[in-house]
Amino acid sequence: MTARATARAAGGATRRRDPAPVLAEPAEATTFATLRVPRWDPDAALPVSQGTSRSRVLDRLGVGHYAGTAMPGEVGNVALAGHRVTYGRPFHRIEELALGDALVVQTADAWYVYRVTGTAVVGPADVEVVAPVPGDPDAAPTRALMTLTTCHPTYSARERYVVHAELDSWLPVADGVPVELTDPAAGLGGGA
């Protein structure tokens, strides 16, 4: 095995922090990425599809990307929604996420590694959590962020559980797999 192949196999791909490539927003119900959460299972790939329609996306395809929010790697806020207890329950274990945990998105061409920066519980009408700058809908974004939303508490839709994250690095798929998916400790922040 060559040194490059060994580095790839060991998750030794070079992290990039320059501007990441960004996909155009796809048509509704188009699956365009996967989300991997090392704290839950680094091998489980949750499909990410365009839109948050319950009947067309969330109940059938898994994780939905809020239309009009940033795409993976883009400056702004990639906002994703998922069920907690029904329809595959992709965000069932969301409360286990800790500060610094990796959230890894893969598209056809790139891996994007986000790190959890905080959590919140909000009312269902508090939509500013998915604004380009969460909590400040009038601000211009300067960072690449991600927000996960799901119902809260478990078995209720009374509130929303929210996880915020920030892009840490990215790399081309052709360069290998992020270390966060090959080394269990690398994907975990605090609370490991």
C-alpha positions as CSV (number, residue, x, y, z in Angstrom):
1,M,0.0,0.0,0.0
2,T,1.4,3.4,-0.9
3,A,1.9,6.2,1.7
4,R,-1.0,8.1,0.2
5,A,-3.3,5.1,0.3
6,T,-2.3,4.4,3.9
7,A,-3.0,8.0,4.8
8,R,-6.4,7.7,3.2
9,A,-7.2,4.5,5.0
10,A,-6.1,6.0,8.3
11,G,-8.2,9.2,7.8
12,G,-5.0,11.1,7.1
13,A,-6.5,13.3,4.4
14,T,-5.5,16.9,4.5
15,R,-8.0,19.2,6.1
16,R,-8.8,22.3,4.1
17,R,-10.0,25.6,5.5
18,D,-10.1,27.7,2.3
19,P,-13.5,28.5,0.8
20,A,-15.3,25.2,0.2
21,P,-17.1,24.2,-3.0
22,V,-20.9,24.7,-2.8
23,L,-23.7,22.9,-4.6
24,A,-26.6,24.8,-6.1
25,E,-29.8,24.3,-4.1
26,P,-31.5,21.2,-5.7
27,A,-35.2,20.6,-6.5
28,E,-37.5,19.6,-3.6
29,A,-37.2,16.0,-2.5
30,T,-33.8,15.6,-4.2
31,T,-31.4,13.7,-2.0
32,F,-28.0,15.5,-2.3
33,A,-25.9,14.6,0.7
34,T,-25.5,12.3,3.7
35,L,-25.0,13.3,7.4
36,R,-22.8,11.2,9.6
37,V,-22.7,11.8,13.4
38,P,-19.7,10.0,14.9
39,R,-21.1,10.1,18.4
40,W,-24.1,8.1,17.2
41,D,-22.4,5.8,14.7
42,P,-19.7,7.0,12.3
43,D,-20.8,4.4,9.7
44,A,-24.5,5.3,9.6
45,A,-25.2,7.7,6.7
46,L,-28.4,9.7,7.0
47,P,-29.8,10.9,3.6
48,V,-30.2,14.6,3.4
49,S,-32.9,15.8,0.9
50,Q,-34.1,19.2,-0.2
51,G,-37.1,20.6,1.6
52,T,-39.0,20.1,4.9
53,S,-42.3,18.9,3.6
54,R,-43.5,16.2,5.9
55,S,-45.2,14.2,3.2
56,R,-42.5,14.6,0.5
57,V,-39.3,14.7,2.5
58,L,-39.3,14.2,6.3
59,D,-41.8,11.2,6.4
60,R,-40.2,9.5,3.4
61,L,-36.6,10.4,2.9
62,G,-35.1,11.3,6.4
63,V,-33.3,14.5,7.0
64,G,-34.6,17.7,5.2
65,H,-32.7,20.8,4.2
66,Y,-34.7,24.0,4.8
67,A,-35.2,25.7,1.5
68,G,-33.4,29.0,1.1
69,T,-30.8,28.2,3.8
70,A,-27.1,27.8,3.0
71,M,-25.9,24.7,1.3
72,P,-23.1,22.6,2.9
73,G,-19.8,24.6,3.1
74,E,-21.5,27.9,2.2
75,V,-21.2,31.0,4.4
76,G,-24.6,31.2,6.2
77,N,-26.6,28.5,8.0
78,V,-27.2,25.0,6.6
79,A,-30.4,24.2,8.4
80,L,-31.6,20.6,8.6
81,A,-34.7,19.1,10.2
82,G,-35.5,15.5,11.1
83,H,-38.0,13.4,13.1
84,R,-37.1,12.3,16.6
85,V,-39.4,9.3,17.1
86,T,-41.1,8.5,13.9
87,Y,-40.3,7.8,10.2
88,G,-36.8,6.5,10.8
89,R,-36.2,8.9,13.7
90,P,-32.9,10.3,12.3
91,F,-32.5,12.7,15.2
92,H,-33.6,10.4,18.0
93,R,-30.3,10.7,19.9
94,I,-29.9,14.5,19.3
95,E,-29.7,15.3,23.0
96,E,-26.5,13.2,23.3
97,L,-24.5,15.6,21.2
98,A,-21.8,17.5,23.1
99,L,-19.8,20.7,22.4
100,G,-17.1,19.9,19.9
101,D,-18.8,16.8,18.4
102,A,-18.4,16.4,14.7
103,L,-21.3,16.5,12.2
104,V,-20.0,15.3,8.9
105,V,-21.8,16.0,5.6
106,Q,-20.8,14.3,2.4
107,T,-21.9,15.4,-1.1
108,A,-20.8,13.9,-4.4
109,D,-17.6,15.9,-4.4
110,A,-16.7,17.0,-0.8
111,W,-16.8,16.2,2.9
112,Y,-17.7,19.1,5.3
113,V,-16.8,18.7,9.0
114,Y,-18.8,20.9,11.3
115,R,-18.3,21.0,15.1
116,V,-21.2,21.5,17.6
117,T,-21.1,24.9,19.3
118,G,-24.3,24.8,21.3
119,T,-27.8,23.6,21.9
120,A,-31.1,25.2,22.7
121,V,-34.8,24.5,23.3
122,V,-37.1,26.9,21.6
123,G,-40.8,27.2,20.7
124,P,-42.0,26.0,17.3
125,A,-42.5,29.6,16.1
126,D,-38.9,30.6,16.9
127,V,-37.7,30.3,13.3
128,E,-34.8,32.7,13.8
129,V,-32.7,29.6,14.8
130,V,-32.5,28.8,11.1
131,A,-31.6,32.4,10.0
132,P,-28.2,32.9,8.2
133,V,-27.0,34.1,11.6
134,P,-29.0,32.1,14.1
135,G,-30.8,34.4,16.6
136,D,-30.1,37.5,14.5
137,P,-32.1,37.4,11.3
138,D,-31.0,40.9,10.2
139,A,-27.3,40.2,10.4
140,A,-25.1,39.4,7.4
141,P,-23.4,36.0,7.8
142,T,-19.6,35.8,7.9
143,R,-19.2,32.1,8.9
144,A,-20.4,28.7,7.6
145,L,-22.8,27.4,10.2
146,M,-25.2,24.4,10.6
147,T,-28.4,24.0,12.6
148,L,-30.2,20.8,13.3
149,T,-33.8,21.0,14.5
150,T,-36.3,18.4,15.8
151,C,-39.3,18.1,18.0
152,H,-38.9,18.3,21.8
153,P,-39.5,16.7,24.3
154,T,-39.4,13.2,23.0
155,Y,-43.0,12.1,21.9
156,S,-44.1,15.8,21.7
157,A,-44.1,18.7,19.3
158,R,-44.5,21.3,22.0
159,E,-41.0,22.7,21.5
160,R,-37.9,22.3,19.2
161,Y,-34.5,21.0,20.2
162,V,-31.8,22.8,18.3
163,V,-28.1,22.0,17.8
164,H,-25.8,24.7,16.3
165,A,-22.4,23.9,14.7
166,E,-19.7,25.7,12.7
167,L,-17.7,24.5,9.7
168,D,-14.2,23.3,10.9
169,S,-12.8,22.0,7.7
170,W,-13.6,20.3,4.4
171,L,-11.9,18.0,1.9
172,P,-12.5,16.6,-1.5
173,V,-14.0,13.1,-1.5
174,A,-11.2,12.0,-3.8
175,D,-8.7,12.8,-1.1
176,G,-10.0,10.3,1.4
177,V,-12.3,10.2,4.5
178,P,-12.2,12.7,7.3
179,V,-10.4,11.4,10.4
180,E,-13.6,12.1,12.4
181,L,-15.0,9.0,10.7
182,T,-12.0,6.7,11.0
183,D,-10.8,7.6,14.6
184,P,-13.6,7.4,17.1
185,A,-12.0,9.9,19.5
186,A,-11.5,12.5,16.7
187,G,-15.2,12.8,16.1
188,L,-16.1,13.5,19.7
189,G,-15.9,16.7,21.6
190,G,-16.6,17.1,25.3
191,G,-18.7,14.5,27.2
192,A,-17.0,11.5,25.4
